[in-house]
Amino acid sequence: MNLTERILAAREAGHVERCHTIPHVPTYDVAQHTFNMLAMLDILHPNPSLNLYRAILWHDAAERWTGDLPARVHALREKMAELTEDVENLHKIPRPKLTDEEKSWLHALDKLEFWLWAHEEKEGRGNKSAGPYLLKETELLHGYDMPEPCRKFFSEFWWRRTEDQ
């Protein structure tokens, strides 16, 4: 894959629709999800490494070729991990080496970003289809071991729109 193809494929990866099994009106794609995770990292982490930024940037890029498999499809998780690794190798998608702490940040931000999306859908747009996912994700996050700044945000969060000032 040449440089042009890699850049075009990376751009296409951002357009992969997330949560296609949950009815929703505005698009929710990998690019939006990734930007939201990077913004939360920048706000919550006191000194994130370049490797962590890069891992977040590329963490869902393989979905350009595999699609977004719903998280609740447990039976395919192992096969999907193998396929994702094959796709990442074939298309030279970066996979930075992360410390255990960095992995914890990546996974916590991934879960929190989806949880926030479900809040926006249910509370902000009245999308009742997102309600069960919000409830399930809230239950999972209560027992999830995450970095302290993420835990603090999660425990103090209450949904509202920001003011237009």
N, CA, C and O of each residue as an XYZ file, in Angstrom:
660
protein
N       0.866     -1.165      0.000
C       0.000      0.000      0.000
C       0.915      1.231      0.000
O       1.748      1.394      0.892
N       0.750      2.094     -1.008
C       1.606      3.280     -1.095
C       1.092      4.391     -0.177
O       0.040      4.269      0.451
N       1.864      5.472     -0.119
C       1.545      6.569      0.793
C       0.157      7.158      0.525
O      -0.603      7.399      1.463
N      -0.176      7.391     -0.742
C      -1.490      7.948     -1.083
C      -2.610      7.021     -0.631
O      -3.595      7.472     -0.047
N      -2.461      5.724     -0.901
C      -3.496      4.764     -0.491
C      -3.645      4.720      1.028
O      -4.761      4.614      1.536
N      -2.524      4.801      1.762
C      -2.591      4.790      3.218
C      -3.338      6.012      3.738
O      -4.154      5.899      4.653
N      -3.064      7.179      3.160
C      -3.744      8.401      3.605
C      -5.224      8.351      3.272
O      -6.054      8.714      4.106
N      -5.569      7.911      2.079
C      -6.982      7.819      1.694
C      -7.724      6.800      2.568
O      -8.856      7.039      2.987
N      -7.073      5.663      2.836
C      -7.699      4.637      3.679
C      -7.899      5.154      5.106
O      -8.921      4.874      5.733
N      -6.926      5.904      5.611
C      -7.059      6.468      6.964
C      -8.244      7.426      7.021
O      -8.996      7.435      7.995
N      -8.406      8.231      5.976
C      -9.549      9.150      5.933
C     -10.865      8.363      5.868
O     -11.837      8.718      6.534
N     -10.889      7.306      5.071
C     -12.092      6.482      4.963
C     -12.412      5.793      6.289
O     -13.581      5.578      6.610
N     -11.383      5.449      7.055
C     -11.598      4.789      8.348
C     -12.423      5.675      9.273
O     -13.211      5.171     10.074
N     -12.252      6.971      9.171
C     -13.009      7.889     10.008
C     -14.492      7.901      9.717
O     -15.287      8.328     10.554
N     -14.877      7.434      8.533
C     -16.285      7.463      8.137
C     -17.056      6.209      8.531
O     -18.257      6.128      8.277
N     -16.394      5.232      9.144
C     -17.086      4.009      9.547
C     -18.103      4.356     10.624
O     -17.766      4.956     11.645
N     -19.336      3.976     10.385
C     -20.436      4.283     11.314
C     -20.354      3.387     12.544
O     -20.225      2.168     12.433
N     -20.429      4.000     13.699
C     -20.461      3.272     14.971
C     -21.917      3.041     15.379
O     -22.825      3.736     14.925
N     -22.109      2.062     16.231
C     -23.417      1.786     16.845
C     -24.526      1.609     15.810
O     -25.645      2.087     15.999
N     -24.212      0.930     14.734
C     -25.211      0.752     13.672
C     -26.398     -0.108     14.110
O     -27.423     -0.140     13.428
N     -26.267     -0.804     15.242
C     -27.388     -1.623     15.727
C     -28.321     -0.837     16.645
O     -29.350     -1.357     17.077
N     -27.962      0.424     16.947
C     -28.808      1.287     17.781
C     -29.391      2.376     16.877
O     -28.628      3.152     16.302
N     -30.701      2.459     16.734
C     -31.254      3.537     15.911
C     -30.834      4.911     16.439
O     -31.007      5.213     17.620
N     -30.287      5.728     15.556
C     -29.924      7.100     15.911
C     -29.922      7.942     14.643
O     -29.689      7.433     13.546
N     -30.184      9.243     14.806
C     -30.321     10.109     13.637
C     -29.006     10.741     13.217
O     -28.577     10.508     12.087
N     -28.335     11.531     14.060
C     -27.082     12.103     13.559
C     -26.034     10.997     13.421
O     -26.086      9.985     14.121
N     -25.095     11.202     12.520
C     -24.052     10.192     12.354
C     -23.184     10.131     13.602
O     -23.020     11.115     14.323
N     -22.645      8.968     13.828
C     -21.698      8.744     14.929
C     -20.643      7.840     14.339
O     -20.809      6.621     14.291
N     -19.558      8.440     13.890
C     -18.541      7.661     13.192
C     -17.242      7.595     13.976
O     -17.090      8.233     15.018
N     -16.315      6.813     13.454
C     -15.025      6.604     14.104
C     -14.276      7.920     14.273
O     -13.616      8.118     15.293
N     -14.362      8.820     13.303
C     -13.657     10.100     13.412
C     -14.173     10.905     14.602
O     -13.379     11.469     15.355
N     -15.478     10.965     14.777
C     -16.066     11.697     15.904
C     -15.659     11.050     17.223
O     -15.255     11.738     18.160
N     -15.766      9.733     17.291
C     -15.407      8.977     18.490
C     -13.942      9.218     18.856
O     -13.620      9.455     20.020
N     -13.065      9.156     17.866
C     -11.636      9.332     18.099
C     -11.320     10.751     18.561
O     -10.555     10.941     19.506
N     -11.906     11.750     17.894
C     -11.692     13.134     18.323
C     -12.138     13.316     19.767
O     -11.431     13.931     20.565
N     -13.305     12.785     20.104
C     -13.825     12.930     21.462
C     -12.891     12.283     22.489
O     -12.668     12.844     23.562
N     -12.349     11.115     22.167
C     -11.410     10.458     23.071
C     -10.140     11.291     23.227
O      -9.640     11.458     24.340
N      -9.618     11.812     22.121
C      -8.398     12.622     22.188
C      -8.628     13.900     22.992
O      -7.759     14.317     23.758
N      -9.792     14.522     22.821
C     -10.105     15.730     23.589
C     -10.195     15.407     25.082
O      -9.674     16.159     25.906
N     -10.845     14.304     25.436
C     -10.946     13.919     26.846
C      -9.561     13.614     27.416
O      -9.258     13.994     28.546
N      -8.720     12.928     26.636
C      -7.360     12.647     27.084
C      -6.626     13.950     27.377
O      -5.983     14.085     28.418
N      -6.721     14.892     26.474
C      -6.025     16.160     26.627
C      -6.508     16.921     27.868
O      -5.719     17.601     28.525
N      -7.783     16.806     28.184
C      -8.352     17.505     29.339
C      -8.074     16.764     30.646
O      -7.772     17.395     31.660
N      -8.174     15.434     30.635
C      -8.099     14.660     31.874
C      -6.693     14.200     32.269
O      -6.401     14.055     33.456
N      -5.833     13.973     31.293
C      -4.507     13.409     31.598
C      -3.502     14.529     31.826
O      -3.405     15.443     31.008
N      -2.749     14.474     32.932
C      -1.794     15.545     33.204
C      -0.596     15.580     32.245
O      -0.034     16.650     32.009
N      -0.204     14.440     31.696
C       0.968     14.417     30.829
C       0.949     13.172     29.936
O       1.770     12.275     30.127
N       0.038     13.098     28.975
C      -0.054     11.892     28.144
C       1.145     11.755     27.202
O       1.709     12.745     26.737
N       1.511     10.518     26.938
C       2.621     10.252     26.031
C       2.149     10.338     24.572
O       0.959     10.225     24.281
N       3.091     10.537     23.685
C       2.792     10.524     22.258
C       2.262      9.152     21.849
O       1.374      9.059     21.002
N       2.797      8.090     22.441
C       2.309      6.743     22.126
C       0.835      6.588     22.463
O       0.095      5.943     21.720
N       0.398      7.175     23.582
C      -1.014      7.073     23.952
C      -1.882      7.855     22.973
O      -2.938      7.374     22.560
N      -1.449      9.053     22.600
C      -2.184      9.808     21.582
C      -2.297      8.996     20.296
O      -3.377      8.902     19.712
N      -1.195      8.416     19.856
C      -1.199      7.655     18.602
C      -2.069      6.398     18.710
O      -2.765      6.037     17.761
N      -2.025      5.742     19.862
C      -2.851      4.534     20.047
C      -4.334      4.888     19.949
O      -5.110      4.153     19.340
N      -4.727      6.013     20.550
C      -6.128      6.441     20.458
C      -6.469      6.816     19.020
O      -7.523      6.438     18.508
N      -5.582      7.554     18.376
C      -5.828      7.973     16.998
C      -6.116      6.789     16.085
O      -6.999      6.868     15.230
N      -5.390      5.704     16.254
C      -5.482      4.569     15.333
C      -6.289      3.388     15.869
O      -6.415      2.382     15.169
N      -6.841      3.468     17.082
C      -7.402      2.277     17.716
C      -8.570      1.634     16.960
O      -8.783      0.430     17.104
N      -9.317      2.371     16.178
C     -10.446      1.790     15.435
C     -10.252      1.843     13.920
O     -11.195      1.585     13.172
N      -9.060      2.168     13.461
C      -8.829      2.339     12.018
C      -9.072      1.060     11.216
O      -9.506      1.130     10.067
N      -8.803     -0.088     11.795
C      -9.012     -1.347     11.071
C     -10.479     -1.565     10.721
O     -10.793     -2.364      9.839
N     -11.374     -0.864     11.402
C     -12.800     -1.006     11.110
C     -13.136     -0.541      9.693
O     -14.223     -0.829      9.192
N     -12.227      0.166      9.053
C     -12.399      0.538      7.639
C     -12.606     -0.730      6.804
O     -13.336     -0.710      5.814
N     -11.956     -1.839      7.208
C     -12.037     -3.095      6.464
C     -12.899     -4.137      7.171
O     -13.440     -5.032      6.522
N     -13.033     -4.033      8.493
C     -13.771     -5.058      9.237
C     -15.185     -4.640      9.603
O     -16.030     -5.489      9.887
N     -15.449     -3.339      9.599
C     -16.715     -2.832     10.108
C     -16.660     -2.750     11.623
O     -15.701     -3.212     12.241
N     -17.688     -2.163     12.222
C     -17.759     -1.997     13.666
C     -18.599     -3.122     14.237
O     -19.819     -3.137     14.071
N     -17.957     -4.058     14.904
C     -18.666     -5.178     15.508
C     -19.248     -4.737     16.851
O     -18.508     -4.222     17.689
N     -20.538     -4.920     17.081
C     -21.108     -4.533     18.380
C     -20.367     -5.208     19.529
O     -20.041     -6.392     19.454
N     -20.106     -4.457     20.585
C     -19.334     -4.952     21.730
C     -19.982     -6.161     22.388
O     -19.290     -6.981     22.991
N     -21.271     -6.278     22.282
C     -21.985     -7.365     22.961
C     -21.903     -8.706     22.220
O     -22.452     -9.702     22.692
N     -21.228     -8.742     21.073
C     -21.091     -9.990     20.315
C     -19.855    -10.729     20.831
O     -18.812    -10.755     20.177
N     -19.990    -11.321     22.002
C     -18.858    -11.937     22.691
C     -18.286    -13.135     21.949
O     -17.076    -13.359     21.995
N     -19.115    -13.907     21.270
C     -18.666    -15.126     20.609
C     -17.631    -14.862     19.516
O     -16.816    -15.735     19.217
N     -17.653    -13.687     18.926
C     -16.726    -13.378     17.836
C     -15.516    -12.551     18.280
O     -14.658    -12.228     17.459
N     -15.440    -12.208     19.552
C     -14.405    -11.290     20.036
C     -12.984    -11.771     19.701
O     -12.170    -10.988     19.210
N     -12.681    -13.047     19.960
C     -11.341    -13.577     19.704
C     -10.999    -13.555     18.217
O      -9.912    -13.128     17.829
N     -11.929    -14.016     17.394
C     -11.715    -14.017     15.938
C     -11.545    -12.599     15.414
O     -10.709    -12.343     14.548
N     -12.348    -11.674     15.949
C     -12.271    -10.282     15.522
C     -10.912     -9.680     15.886
O     -10.348     -8.914     15.105
N     -10.386    -10.017     17.055
C      -9.072     -9.522     17.462
C      -7.997    -10.014     16.498
O      -7.096     -9.259     16.134
N      -8.088    -11.274     16.083
C      -7.135    -11.832     15.115
C      -7.263    -11.125     13.764
O      -6.259    -10.754     13.156
N      -8.484    -10.944     13.304
C      -8.726    -10.275     12.028
C      -8.219     -8.834     12.073
O      -7.591     -8.362     11.125
N      -8.494     -8.145     13.167
C      -8.041     -6.761     13.318
C      -6.522     -6.684     13.244
O      -5.975     -5.811     12.570
N      -5.845     -7.583     13.927
C      -4.377     -7.586     13.895
C      -3.869     -7.853     12.478
O      -2.915     -7.213     12.036
N      -4.488     -8.782     11.768
C      -4.105     -9.053     10.374
C      -4.289     -7.816      9.503
O      -3.413     -7.481      8.706
N      -5.416     -7.142      9.652
C      -5.702     -5.936      8.867
C      -4.706     -4.831      9.207
O      -4.203     -4.150      8.313
N      -4.419     -4.650     10.497
C      -3.457     -3.620     10.900
C      -2.074     -3.885     10.310
O      -1.392     -2.960      9.869
N      -1.666     -5.158     10.304
C      -0.368     -5.506      9.719
C      -0.367     -5.286      8.208
O       0.570     -4.704      7.662
N      -1.405     -5.744      7.543
C      -1.500     -5.617      6.088
C      -1.482     -4.158      5.644
O      -0.838     -3.815      4.653
N      -2.180     -3.311      6.368
C      -2.320     -1.911      5.955
C      -1.402     -0.951      6.720
O      -1.548      0.268      6.638
N      -0.456     -1.527      7.461
C       0.550     -0.726      8.183
C      -0.081      0.309      9.127
O       0.378      1.448      9.217
N      -1.124     -0.105      9.815
C      -1.770      0.767     10.796
C      -0.905      0.751     12.054
O      -0.622     -0.320     12.590
N      -0.486      1.908     12.529
C       0.379      1.951     13.720
C      -0.297      1.337     14.947
O      -1.485      1.537     15.200
N       0.506      0.586     15.693
C       0.067      0.015     16.969
C       1.146      0.306     18.004
O       1.976     -0.554     18.296
N       1.137      1.502     18.552
C       2.177      1.851     19.525
C       2.160      0.916     20.728
O       1.100      0.469     21.165
N       3.339      0.627     21.254
C       3.460     -0.173     22.480
C       3.051      0.712     23.652
O       3.558      1.821     23.816
N       2.132      0.207     24.459
C       1.630      0.973     25.599
C       1.979      0.284     26.909
O       2.055     -0.942     26.988
N       2.189      1.098     27.927
C       2.345      0.566     29.275
C       0.970      0.125     29.767
O      -0.047      0.433     29.145
N       0.944     -0.593     30.878
C      -0.347     -1.002     31.449
C      -1.192      0.221     31.811
O      -2.409      0.217     31.620
N      -0.546      1.264     32.331
C      -1.281      2.485     32.676
C      -1.876      3.132     31.426
O      -3.019      3.587     31.444
N      -1.104      3.172     30.345
C      -1.606      3.758     29.096
C      -2.759      2.935     28.532
O      -3.729      3.494     28.021
N      -2.659      1.619     28.621
C      -3.763      0.756     28.176
C      -5.021      1.042     28.981
O      -6.127      1.045     28.441
N      -4.842      1.283     30.281
C      -5.977      1.602     31.135
C      -6.644      2.903     30.682
O      -7.872      2.992     30.649
N      -5.846      3.902     30.335
C      -6.389      5.166     29.830
C      -7.138      4.939     28.514
O      -8.253      5.432     28.344
N      -6.541      4.207     27.596
C      -7.173      3.946     26.297
C      -8.536      3.289     26.478
O      -9.526      3.735     25.896
N      -8.589      2.238     27.277
C      -9.842      1.506     27.460
C     -10.878      2.340     28.219
O     -12.063      2.308     27.885
N     -10.442      3.076     29.226
C     -11.388      3.907     29.993
C     -11.977      5.001     29.107
O     -13.186      5.234     29.136
N     -11.142      5.671     28.322
C     -11.650      6.732     27.450
C     -12.572      6.176     26.374
O     -13.561      6.814     26.013
N     -12.255      4.992     25.858
C     -13.101      4.350     24.852
C     -14.488      4.091     25.433
O     -15.498      4.372     24.787
N     -14.535      3.560     26.644
C     -15.821      3.264     27.294
C     -16.556      4.554     27.676
O     -17.762      4.670     27.459
N     -15.833      5.516     28.242
C     -16.465      6.770     28.651
C     -17.025      7.537     27.455
O     -18.089      8.148     27.548
N     -16.316      7.502     26.348
C     -16.791      8.228     25.163
C     -18.108      7.623     24.672
O     -19.037      8.360     24.340
N     -18.197      6.306     24.624
C     -19.452      5.666     24.219
C     -20.557      5.986     25.224
O     -21.693      6.255     24.833
N     -20.233      5.958     26.506
C     -21.200      6.277     27.567
C     -21.733      7.695     27.395
O     -22.931      7.931     27.556
N     -20.852      8.642     27.068
C     -21.286     10.025     26.840
C     -22.178     10.120     25.608
O     -23.174     10.843     25.611
N     -21.819      9.387     24.555
C     -22.666      9.371     23.353
C     -24.067      8.863     23.703
O     -25.064      9.436     23.264
N     -24.142      7.795     24.489
C     -25.448      7.244     24.884
C     -26.232      8.264     25.710
O     -27.450      8.374     25.565
N     -25.543      9.006     26.573
C     -26.205     10.086     27.335
C     -26.788     11.123     26.377
O     -27.950     11.507     26.509
N     -25.990     11.573     25.420
C     -26.460     12.582     24.464
C     -27.668     12.086     23.694
O     -28.627     12.828     23.482
N     -27.620     10.832     23.278
C     -28.744     10.255     22.538
C     -30.003     10.216     23.397
O     -31.065     10.674     22.974
N     -29.881      9.670     24.599
C     -31.062      9.489     25.454
C     -31.538     10.803     26.062
O     -32.704     11.171     25.928
N     -30.634     11.500     26.724
C     -31.028     12.707     27.464
C     -31.166     13.926     26.560
O     -32.085     14.726     26.737
N     -30.276     14.075     25.607
C     -30.274     15.269     24.767
C     -31.203     15.190     23.573
O     -31.777     16.198     23.161
N     -31.357     13.994     23.012
C     -32.169     13.851     21.807
C     -33.445     13.046     22.040
O     -34.275     12.913     21.141
N     -33.596     12.513     23.248
C     -34.798     11.743     23.557
C     -34.848     10.394     22.863
O     -35.929      9.833     22.684
N     -33.700      9.865     22.472
C     -33.645      8.586     21.778
C     -33.754      7.445     22.792
O     -32.767      7.063     23.420
N     -34.944      6.918     22.938
C     -35.184      5.858     23.910
C     -34.426      4.569     23.557
O     -34.192      3.734     24.430
N     -34.047      4.407     22.302
C     -33.294      3.218     21.890
C     -31.934      3.150     22.571
O     -31.388      2.061     22.748
N     -31.381      4.294     22.954
C     -30.066      4.326     23.597
C     -30.157      4.045     25.095
O     -29.140      3.771     25.732
N     -31.352      4.108     25.661
C     -31.532      3.928     27.104
C     -30.939      2.647     27.665
O     -30.183      2.706     28.635
N     -31.257      1.478     27.085
C     -30.695      0.239     27.624
C     -29.162      0.194     27.549
O     -28.517     -0.363     28.437
N     -28.583      0.770     26.507
C     -27.134      0.798     26.361
C     -26.513      1.727     27.397
O     -25.453      1.430     27.949
N     -27.168      2.839     27.656
C     -26.689      3.772     28.675
C     -26.709      3.096     30.043
O     -25.742      3.187     30.799
N     -27.797      2.426     30.356
C     -27.922      1.744     31.639
C     -26.850      0.659     31.782
O     -26.185      0.578     32.815
N     -26.684     -0.162     30.765
C     -25.699     -1.247     30.809
C     -24.288     -0.694     30.935
O     -23.495     -1.202     31.727
N     -23.968      0.331     30.170
C     -22.628      0.924     30.204
C     -22.374      1.579     31.556
O     -21.257      1.509     32.070
N     -23.385      2.214     32.141
C     -23.247      2.819     33.468
C     -22.928      1.737     34.500
O     -22.048      1.920     35.342
N     -23.634      0.622     34.437
C     -23.379     -0.495     35.352
C     -21.959     -1.018     35.179
O     -21.273     -1.285     36.165
N     -21.510     -1.166     33.927
C     -20.153     -1.661     33.668
C     -19.102     -0.687     34.198
O     -18.115     -1.105     34.804
N     -19.310      0.593     33.975
C     -18.323      1.590     34.404
C     -18.224      1.684     35.927
O     -17.156      1.995     36.454
N     -19.317      1.423     36.636
C     -19.262      1.468     38.106
C     -18.244      0.463     38.638
O     -17.571      0.736     39.632
N     -18.124     -0.679     37.997
C     -17.183     -1.696     38.460
C     -15.874     -1.710     37.712
O     -15.034     -2.577     37.956
N     -15.679     -0.778     36.810
C     -14.502     -0.772     35.951
C     -13.324     -0.074     36.623
O     -13.481      1.005     37.194
N     -12.157     -0.683     36.555
C     -10.942     -0.091     37.121
C     -10.374      0.890     36.105
O      -9.873      0.479     35.058
N     -10.446      2.176     36.403
C      -9.984      3.185     35.458
C      -9.086      4.191     36.169
O      -9.115      4.290     37.396
N      -8.291      4.934     35.409
C      -7.433      5.948     36.031
C      -8.260      6.938     36.848
O      -9.410      7.222     36.512
N      -7.677      7.452     37.905
C      -8.396      8.307     38.849
C      -9.067      9.515     38.194
O     -10.216      9.799     38.531
N      -8.413     10.253     37.268
C      -9.120     11.384     36.653
C     -10.381     10.947     35.890
O     -11.374     11.674     35.861
N     -10.335      9.772     35.280
C     -11.514      9.249     34.576
C     -12.593      8.866     35.583
O     -13.772      9.149     35.373
N     -12.191      8.227     36.668
C     -13.140      7.828     37.728
C     -13.811      9.067     38.307
O     -15.024      9.078     38.511
N     -13.022     10.122     38.575
C     -13.564     11.353     39.143
C     -14.591     11.971     38.187
O     -15.678     12.367     38.607
N     -14.241     12.049     36.911
C     -15.178     12.585     35.917
C     -16.468     11.769     35.911
O     -17.562     12.331     35.961
N     -16.339     10.449     35.850
C     -17.493      9.567     35.799
C     -18.381      9.746     37.034
O     -19.604      9.814     36.919
N     -17.765      9.820     38.201
C     -18.562      9.890     39.433
C     -19.217     11.253     39.636
O     -20.245     11.350     40.307
N     -18.634     12.307     39.065
C     -19.187     13.649     39.251
C     -20.058     14.115     38.084
O     -20.645     15.196     38.147
N     -20.146     13.325     37.037
C     -20.839     13.736     35.823
C     -22.346     13.830     36.023
O     -22.939     12.978     36.686
N     -22.960     14.847     35.461
C     -24.406     14.904     35.271
C     -24.640     15.543     33.907
O     -24.002     16.536     33.558
N     -25.552     14.969     33.149
C     -25.730     15.390     31.763
C     -26.428     16.738     31.660
O     -27.395     17.017     32.369
N     -25.917     17.558     30.767
C     -26.550     18.838     30.409
C     -25.862     19.352     29.161
O     -24.747     18.946     28.833
N     -26.534     20.237     28.482
C     -25.880     20.922     27.350
C     -25.018     22.036     27.895
O     -25.328     22.617     28.935
N     -23.941     22.335     27.201
C     -23.129     23.474     27.613
C     -23.842     24.747     27.166
O     -24.632     24.732     26.222
N     -23.554     25.835     27.851
C     -24.204     27.102     27.520
C     -23.570     27.720     26.286
O     -22.376     27.547     26.040
N     -24.367     28.438     25.512
C     -23.899     29.092     24.289
C     -23.414     30.502     24.606
O     -24.070     31.485     24.263
N     -22.286     30.589     25.247
C     -21.747     31.923     25.599
C     -20.446     32.161     24.894
O     -19.839     33.219     25.060
